[in-house]
Amino acid sequence: MKSNLDRTNLDIVRHWWATQSNSRALREYRRLRLLTDGLLDHLERLNMEHPQGRELDDATRDAISGVLAQVPAPSRQSFRECRTVQEALDGVFELKGDLRRQALPDEVLLSWDSETDQEA
């Protein structure tokens, strides 16, 4: 038979673990968001310099591969092969949305202020 103290301690540990899991998910999401934001910046500059369209060069392909290597496997597999800068841009935007959906459950998003990049 468990005492009230045992049940309370167990509830405290469960709550602490859930809070830590949410914090880890937010930190990982922020890290991946910074990586994908840097890649987006590079791709957008290329897209502005070549409004008529452009094939991806080796350096850009390497940058995409480097970012994808750090992304969780389910999200990485959803990124389609691309030939042009515009296709890569579209893929990175989809990747960012997928990362957000997978990493941050709705209840975490409610406690997170994206404008200040801080937990509420």
GROMACS elastic network, one bead per residue, 0.5 to 0.9 nm:
[ bonds ]
;  ai    aj funct       b0    kb
    2     5     6  0.80211   500
    2     6     6  0.59798   500
    2     7     6  0.67399   500
    3     6     6  0.51862   500
    3     7     6  0.64149   500
    3     8     6  0.86123   500
    4     7     6  0.51039   500
    4     8     6  0.60153   500
    4     9     6  0.85136   500
    5     8     6  0.50291   500
    5     9     6  0.60514   500
    5    10     6  0.85071   500
    6     9     6  0.51335   500
    6    10     6  0.61396   500
    6    11     6  0.86114   500
    7    10     6  0.50578   500
    7    11     6  0.61517   500
    7    12     6  0.86130   500
    8    11     6  0.50147   500
    8    12     6  0.61477   500
    8    13     6  0.86649   500
    9    12     6  0.50303   500
    9    13     6  0.62527   500
    9    14     6  0.86442   500
   10    13     6  0.51628   500
   10    14     6  0.61972   500
   10    15     6  0.86059   500
   11    14     6  0.50748   500
   11    15     6  0.60783   500
   11    16     6  0.85115   500
   12    15     6  0.51292   500
   12    16     6  0.60606   500
   12    17     6  0.85503   500
   13    16     6  0.50567   500
   13    17     6  0.60733   500
   13    18     6  0.85867   500
   14    17     6  0.51557   500
   14    18     6  0.61951   500
   14    19     6  0.86122   500
   15    18     6  0.51580   500
   15    19     6  0.61524   500
   15    20     6  0.86163   500
   16    19     6  0.50963   500
   16    20     6  0.61328   500
   16    21     6  0.85683   500
   17    20     6  0.51020   500
   17    21     6  0.60801   500
   17    22     6  0.86177   500
   18    21     6  0.50940   500
   18    22     6  0.62596   500
   18    23     6  0.87017   500
   19    22     6  0.51724   500
   19    23     6  0.62814   500
   19    24     6  0.87287   500
   20    23     6  0.50118   500
   20    24     6  0.61438   500
   20    25     6  0.85420   500
   21    24     6  0.51466   500
   21    25     6  0.61404   500
   21    26     6  0.86392   500
   22    25     6  0.50763   500
   22    26     6  0.62123   500
   22    27     6  0.86999   500
   22   104     6  0.79694   500
   22   105     6  0.88170   500
   22   108     6  0.64624   500
   23    26     6  0.51075   500
   23    27     6  0.62114   500
   23    28     6  0.86279   500
   23   108     6  0.88233   500
   23   119     6  0.87793   500
   24    27     6  0.51172   500
   24    28     6  0.61158   500
   24    29     6  0.84415   500
   25    28     6  0.52228   500
   25    29     6  0.60034   500
   25    30     6  0.85470   500
   25   103     6  0.59105   500
   25   104     6  0.65874   500
   25   108     6  0.87831   500
   26    29     6  0.50351   500
   26    30     6  0.60595   500
   26    31     6  0.85812   500
   26   103     6  0.76189   500
   26   104     6  0.70977   500
   26   108     6  0.81204   500
   26   112     6  0.85517   500
   26   119     6  0.87233   500
   27    30     6  0.51268   500
   27    31     6  0.62221   500
   27    32     6  0.87052   500
   28    31     6  0.50718   500
   28    32     6  0.62019   500
   28    33     6  0.84202   500
   28   103     6  0.79679   500
   29    32     6  0.51632   500
   29    33     6  0.58982   500
   29    34     6  0.85701   500
   29    99     6  0.72960   500
   29   100     6  0.69899   500
   29   103     6  0.63191   500
   29   104     6  0.76484   500
   30    34     6  0.61793   500
   30    35     6  0.86833   500
   30   117     6  0.82489   500
   31    34     6  0.52712   500
   31    35     6  0.64349   500
   31    36     6  0.88227   500
   32    35     6  0.50326   500
   32    36     6  0.61469   500
   32    37     6  0.83860   500
   32    67     6  0.83471   500
   32    70     6  0.77643   500
   32    71     6  0.70888   500
   32    96     6  0.84302   500
   32    99     6  0.80153   500
   33    36     6  0.51791   500
   33    37     6  0.58678   500
   33    38     6  0.85388   500
   33    96     6  0.70478   500
   33    99     6  0.83664   500
   33   100     6  0.86261   500
   34    38     6  0.61996   500
   34    39     6  0.87019   500
   35    38     6  0.53097   500
   35    39     6  0.64744   500
   35    40     6  0.87338   500
   35    67     6  0.64417   500
   35    70     6  0.88434   500
   36    39     6  0.50116   500
   36    40     6  0.60366   500
   36    41     6  0.85460   500
   36    64     6  0.89676   500
   36    67     6  0.69244   500
   36    92     6  0.69778   500
   36    93     6  0.86274   500
   36    95     6  0.84090   500
   36    96     6  0.69958   500
   37    41     6  0.61170   500
   37    42     6  0.86920   500
   37    92     6  0.89170   500
   37    96     6  0.87671   500
   38    41     6  0.51077   500
   38    42     6  0.64084   500
   38    43     6  0.87473   500
   39    42     6  0.51710   500
   39    43     6  0.62024   500
   39    44     6  0.85519   500
   39    60     6  0.87086   500
   39    63     6  0.71501   500
   39    64     6  0.70980   500
   39    67     6  0.77239   500
   39    89     6  0.88168   500
   39    92     6  0.80082   500
   40    43     6  0.50554   500
   40    44     6  0.59142   500
   40    45     6  0.84866   500
   40    88     6  0.88635   500
   40    89     6  0.66150   500
   40    92     6  0.69361   500
   40    93     6  0.80877   500
   41    44     6  0.51872   500
   41    45     6  0.62228   500
   41    46     6  0.87054   500
   42    45     6  0.52792   500
   42    46     6  0.63849   500
   42    47     6  0.87031   500
   42    60     6  0.82708   500
   43    46     6  0.50838   500
   43    47     6  0.61026   500
   43    48     6  0.86878   500
   43    60     6  0.79854   500
   43    85     6  0.63082   500
   43    86     6  0.80271   500
   43    88     6  0.75233   500
   43    89     6  0.63240   500
   44    48     6  0.61686   500
   44    49     6  0.85931   500
   44    85     6  0.82452   500
   44    86     6  0.86171   500
   44    89     6  0.73606   500
   45    48     6  0.51605   500
   45    49     6  0.61939   500
   45    50     6  0.86356   500
   46    49     6  0.51258   500
   46    50     6  0.61785   500
   46    51     6  0.84844   500
   46    54     6  0.80600   500
   46    85     6  0.71934   500
   47    50     6  0.52147   500
   47    51     6  0.57409   500
   47    52     6  0.83886   500
   47    53     6  0.68485   500
   47    54     6  0.74848   500
   47    85     6  0.63766   500
   47    86     6  0.69742   500
   47    89     6  0.87587   500
   48    51     6  0.54675   500
   49    52     6  0.89435   500
   50    53     6  0.55221   500
   50    54     6  0.62657   500
   51    54     6  0.80257   500
   53    84     6  0.71596   500
   53    85     6  0.70514   500
   53    86     6  0.72464   500
   54    57     6  0.86943   500
   54    83     6  0.86447   500
   54    84     6  0.56312   500
   54    85     6  0.58934   500
   54    86     6  0.79527   500
   55    83     6  0.57366   500
   55    85     6  0.61070   500
   55    86     6  0.88422   500
   56    59     6  0.82171   500
   56    60     6  0.61467   500
   56    61     6  0.64589   500
   56    82     6  0.81370   500
   56    83     6  0.58795   500
   56    84     6  0.51853   500
   56    85     6  0.56581   500
   56    88     6  0.82733   500
   57    60     6  0.54281   500
   57    61     6  0.62779   500
   57    62     6  0.87139   500
   57    84     6  0.89343   500
   58    61     6  0.50142   500
   58    62     6  0.60988   500
   58    63     6  0.85983   500
   59    62     6  0.50653   500
   59    63     6  0.62263   500
   59    64     6  0.87225   500
   60    64     6  0.61928   500
   60    65     6  0.85431   500
   60    85     6  0.88021   500
   61    64     6  0.50974   500
   61    65     6  0.61404   500
   61    66     6  0.85602   500
   62    66     6  0.60484   500
   62    67     6  0.86779   500
   63    66     6  0.50483   500
   63    67     6  0.63482   500
   63    68     6  0.86274   500
   64    67     6  0.52803   500
   64    68     6  0.61248   500
   64    69     6  0.85850   500
   64    88     6  0.83498   500
   64    92     6  0.88705   500
   65    68     6  0.50385   500
   65    69     6  0.60327   500
   65    70     6  0.88989   500
   66    69     6  0.52332   500
   66    70     6  0.69637   500
   67    70     6  0.54951   500
   67    71     6  0.67001   500
   68    71     6  0.50627   500
   68    72     6  0.81228   500
   68    73     6  0.86734   500
   68    75     6  0.85210   500
   68    76     6  0.57485   500
   68    79     6  0.83765   500
   69    72     6  0.80389   500
   69    73     6  0.85434   500
   69    76     6  0.76914   500
   70    73     6  0.87986   500
   70    76     6  0.86530   500
   71    74     6  0.83629   500
   71    75     6  0.65486   500
   71    76     6  0.58642   500
   71    99     6  0.82340   500
   72    75     6  0.56596   500
   72    76     6  0.61240   500
   72    77     6  0.87386   500
   72    99     6  0.83700   500
   73    77     6  0.60187   500
   73    78     6  0.86580   500
   74    77     6  0.53392   500
   74    78     6  0.65948   500
   75    78     6  0.51747   500
   75    79     6  0.68164   500
   75    95     6  0.65017   500
   75    96     6  0.89318   500
   75    98     6  0.63888   500
   75    99     6  0.64624   500
   75   102     6  0.83252   500
   76    79     6  0.54741   500
   76    80     6  0.87296   500
   76    95     6  0.77849   500
   77    80     6  0.75223   500
   78    91     6  0.87468   500
   78    94     6  0.85907   500
   78    95     6  0.73458   500
   78    98     6  0.84274   500
   79    82     6  0.87606   500
   79    88     6  0.89950   500
   79    91     6  0.59239   500
   79    92     6  0.75865   500
   79    94     6  0.77841   500
   79    95     6  0.64205   500
   80    87     6  0.88001   500
   80    88     6  0.85377   500
   80    91     6  0.66387   500
   81    87     6  0.84877   500
   81    88     6  0.81936   500
   81    91     6  0.85662   500
   82    85     6  0.78851   500
   82    86     6  0.85876   500
   82    87     6  0.54422   500
   82    88     6  0.56478   500
   82    91     6  0.78866   500
   83    86     6  0.85472   500
   83    87     6  0.66736   500
   83    88     6  0.74356   500
   84    87     6  0.52301   500
   84    88     6  0.63130   500
   84    89     6  0.86874   500
   85    88     6  0.50295   500
   85    89     6  0.61339   500
   85    90     6  0.86602   500
   86    90     6  0.61904   500
   86    91     6  0.85133   500
   87    90     6  0.51476   500
   87    91     6  0.61299   500
   87    92     6  0.86761   500
   88    92     6  0.61222   500
   88    93     6  0.86315   500
   89    92     6  0.51933   500
   89    93     6  0.62734   500
   89    94     6  0.86744   500
   90    93     6  0.52508   500
   90    94     6  0.63144   500
   90    95     6  0.86005   500
   91    94     6  0.51142   500
   91    95     6  0.60226   500
   91    96     6  0.86363   500
   92    96     6  0.60870   500
   92    97     6  0.86243   500
   93    96     6  0.51790   500
   93    97     6  0.64268   500
   93    98     6  0.87050   500
   94    97     6  0.51892   500
   94    98     6  0.61734   500
   94    99     6  0.86282   500
   95    98     6  0.50178   500
   95    99     6  0.60671   500
   95   100     6  0.85583   500
   96    99     6  0.51182   500
   96   100     6  0.62040   500
   96   101     6  0.86929   500
   97   100     6  0.51469   500
   97   101     6  0.62421   500
   97   102     6  0.86560   500
   98   101     6  0.51625   500
   98   102     6  0.61170   500
   98   103     6  0.84377   500
   99   102     6  0.52167   500
   99   103     6  0.58186   500
   99   104     6  0.81272   500
  100   103     6  0.53569   500
  100   104     6  0.57012   500
  100   105     6  0.84555   500
  101   104     6  0.57712   500
  101   105     6  0.68201   500
  101   106     6  0.84783   500
  102   105     6  0.71694   500
  104   107     6  0.79776   500
  104   108     6  0.59407   500
  104   109     6  0.63950   500
  105   108     6  0.55216   500
  105   109     6  0.66199   500
  106   109     6  0.51522   500
  106   110     6  0.64831   500
  107   110     6  0.52705   500
  107   111     6  0.69978   500
  108   111     6  0.54503   500
  108   112     6  0.65492   500
  109   112     6  0.51184   500
  109   113     6  0.78250   500
  109   114     6  0.87014   500
  110   113     6  0.79623   500
  110   120     6  0.84252   500
  111   118     6  0.89064   500
  111   119     6  0.58403   500
  111   120     6  0.51408   500
  112   116     6  0.88552   500
  112   117     6  0.73022   500
  112   118     6  0.60890   500
  112   120     6  0.53549   500
  113   116     6  0.58229   500
  113   117     6  0.57276   500
  113   118     6  0.55348   500
  113   119     6  0.59128   500
  113   120     6  0.60662   500
  114   118     6  0.68612   500
  114   119     6  0.84438   500
  115   118     6  0.79326   500
  116   119     6  0.84846   500
